């Protein structure tokens, strides 16, 4: 924790060096600056170096530019920029100038087009384009088997003939008739299996 606060103090000290030298610092910041400069050797060394550099710069003679210096500088910058623009336009198409997303977009488009073409090509081999899925073929086979079994069922047991048979009125029948009914029921169950 102490190292962190020391680093924070050093950072604040470095940000205040210029204001301290120019005497544009508040009383509170000046107090902090003076106390930190005395306690931190690396910050004190840095301050001395910056202060010496600033003094040397102030001792240098003033240099004045001609009246047309700014106009000449501006013209030179514009000419340089325009020559670079013309050079890039004269080069024609270059992959180096294409943005990175253009490569990704074109790759995706090629894959999509290839996918559509691949899906449109009929498959070759043993299967035909009109062949049904296996589940549908199994259902058709089950329906054919059921139809064959239904066709083999005797006419008097088919549902259309049962609707035309007379219904028992509910009067008591003899035990003999009850036995015949049970035998007929067993026959129906056996034939359905």
C-alpha positions in Angstrom: 0.0 0.0 0.0 2.9 2.3 0.8 4.5 1.7 -2.6 1.2 2.6 -4.3 0.8 5.9 -2.4 4.5 6.7 -3.2 3.9 6.1 -6.9 0.8 8.3 -6.8 2.8 11.1 -5.1 5.6 10.8 -7.7 3.1 11.0 -10.5 1.5 14.1 -9.0 5.0 15.6 -8.5 5.9 15.1 -12.1 2.7 16.7 -13.3 3.4 19.8 -11.2 7.0 20.5 -12.2 6.2 22.9 -15.0 3.7 24.9 -13.0 6.2 25.1 -10.1 9.0 26.5 -12.3 6.6 29.0 -13.9 5.3 29.9 -10.5 1.7 29.1 -11.4 1.0 26.7 -8.6 -1.4 26.9 -5.6 -0.2 27.2 -2.1 -1.3 23.6 -1.2 0.3 22.1 -4.3 3.5 24.1 -3.6 3.7 22.7 0.0 3.2 19.2 -1.3 5.8 19.7 -4.1 8.5 21.0 -1.6 7.9 18.2 0.9 8.0 15.5 -1.8 11.1 16.9 -3.4 12.9 16.6 -0.1 11.7 13.0 0.6 12.1 11.4 -2.9 15.6 11.4 -4.5 14.5 10.3 -8.0 11.9 13.1 -8.2 14.5 15.7 -6.8 16.9 14.6 -9.6 14.3 14.9 -12.2 13.3 18.4 -11.0 16.9 19.5 -11.1 17.3 18.2 -14.7 14.1 19.9 -16.0 15.0 23.2 -14.2 18.5 23.2 -15.7 17.2 22.5 -19.2 14.7 25.4 -18.9 17.4 27.8 -17.7 19.6 26.8 -20.7 16.7 27.4 -23.1 16.0 30.8 -21.6 19.7 31.7 -22.1 19.6 31.0 -25.8 19.3 33.9 -28.1 16.0 34.7 -29.7 15.5 33.7 -33.3 13.2 35.6 -35.5 11.6 34.3 -38.7 10.9 36.3 -41.8 7.4 37.7 -42.5 6.7 35.2 -45.2 7.9 32.1 -43.2 4.4 30.9 -42.2 3.1 31.3 -45.7 6.1 29.4 -47.2 5.7 26.7 -44.6 2.0 26.3 -45.3 2.6 26.1 -49.1 5.3 23.5 -48.6 3.0 21.3 -46.5 0.1 21.5 -49.0 2.4 20.7 -51.9 3.8 17.7 -50.1 0.3 16.5 -49.2 -1.0 16.9 -52.8 2.0 15.1 -54.3 1.4 12.1 -52.1 -2.3 12.1 -53.0 -1.5 12.2 -56.7 1.1 9.4 -56.4 -1.4 7.1 -54.6 -4.1 7.8 -57.3 -1.7 7.0 -60.1 -0.7 3.7 -58.6 -4.1 2.1 -59.5 -5.6 -0.7 -57.5 -3.5 -2.1 -54.7 -4.5 -4.8 -52.2 -2.4 -2.9 -49.6 -4.8 0.0 -49.7 -8.0 -2.1 -49.4 -9.4 -2.1 -45.8 -9.2 -5.3 -43.8 -13.0 -5.7 -43.7 -13.1 -5.9 -47.5 -11.1 -9.1 -47.4 -13.5 -10.6 -44.9 -16.6 -9.5 -46.7 -15.4 -10.9 -50.0 -14.4 -14.2 -48.4 -17.9 -14.6 -46.9 -19.5 -13.7 -50.2 -17.4 -16.4 -52.1 -18.4 -19.0 -49.5 -22.1 -18.1 -49.7 -22.1 -18.3 -53.5 -20.2 -21.6 -53.4 -22.7 -22.9 -50.9 -25.7 -22.1 -53.2 -24.0 -23.6 -56.2 -23.2 -26.8 -54.2 -26.8 -27.1 -53.0 -28.1 -26.7 -56.6 -25.9 -29.6 -58.0 -27.9 -32.9 -57.9 -26.1 -35.6 -55.9 -24.7 -38.5 -57.9 -24.6 -42.1 -56.9 -27.2 -44.8 -56.1 -29.9 -42.4 -54.8 -32.1 -40.4 -57.1 -33.3 -36.8 -56.6 -36.9 -38.0 -56.0 -36.1 -40.7 -53.4 -38.0 -40.3 -50.2 -36.5 -40.2 -46.7 -36.2 -43.5 -44.9 -38.9 -42.7 -42.3 -41.5 -42.1 -45.1 -40.5 -45.3 -46.9 -41.0 -47.2 -43.6 -44.5 -45.7 -43.2 -45.4 -46.7 -46.7 -44.2 -50.2 -46.1 -46.3 -50.4 -42.9 -49.4 -49.2 -44.8 -48.9 -51.8 -47.5 -48.5 -54.6 -44.9 -51.7 -53.4 -43.1 -53.6 -53.3 -46.5 -52.4 -56.9 -47.3 -53.6 -58.1 -43.9 -56.9 -56.3 -44.2 -57.4 -57.8 -47.7 -56.8 -61.3 -46.2 -59.4 -60.8 -43.5 -62.7 -62.6 -44.1 -65.5 -60.4 -45.3 -67.8 -60.9 -42.3 -65.1 -59.5 -40.0 -64.4 -56.3 -41.8 -65.7 -53.1 -40.2 -68.0 -52.2 -43.2 -69.9 -55.5 -42.8 -70.0 -55.2 -39.0 -72.0 -52.0 -39.3 -74.8 -53.9 -41.2 -75.1 -56.8 -38.7 -78.0 -56.9 -36.3 -77.3 -55.8 -32.7 -78.3 -57.9 -29.7 -81.5 -56.5 -28.2 -80.3 -57.2 -24.7 -82.6 -60.2 -24.1 -81.1 -63.2 -22.4 -79.7 -65.7 -24.8 -79.1 -69.2 -24.1 -75.7 -70.4 -22.9 -75.1 -72.0 -26.3 -75.3 -68.6 -28.0 -73.0 -67.1 -25.4 -70.4 -69.8 -26.2 -70.7 -69.1 -29.9 -70.0 -65.4 -29.2 -66.9 -66.2 -27.2 -65.6 -68.5 -30.0 -66.2 -65.8 -32.6 -64.4 -63.3 -30.4 -61.4 -65.6 -30.2 -61.4 -66.0 -33.9 -61.4 -62.2 -34.4 -58.5 -61.7 -32.0 -56.5 -64.5 -33.6 -57.0 -63.2 -37.1 -56.0 -59.6 -36.2 -52.7 -60.8 -34.8 
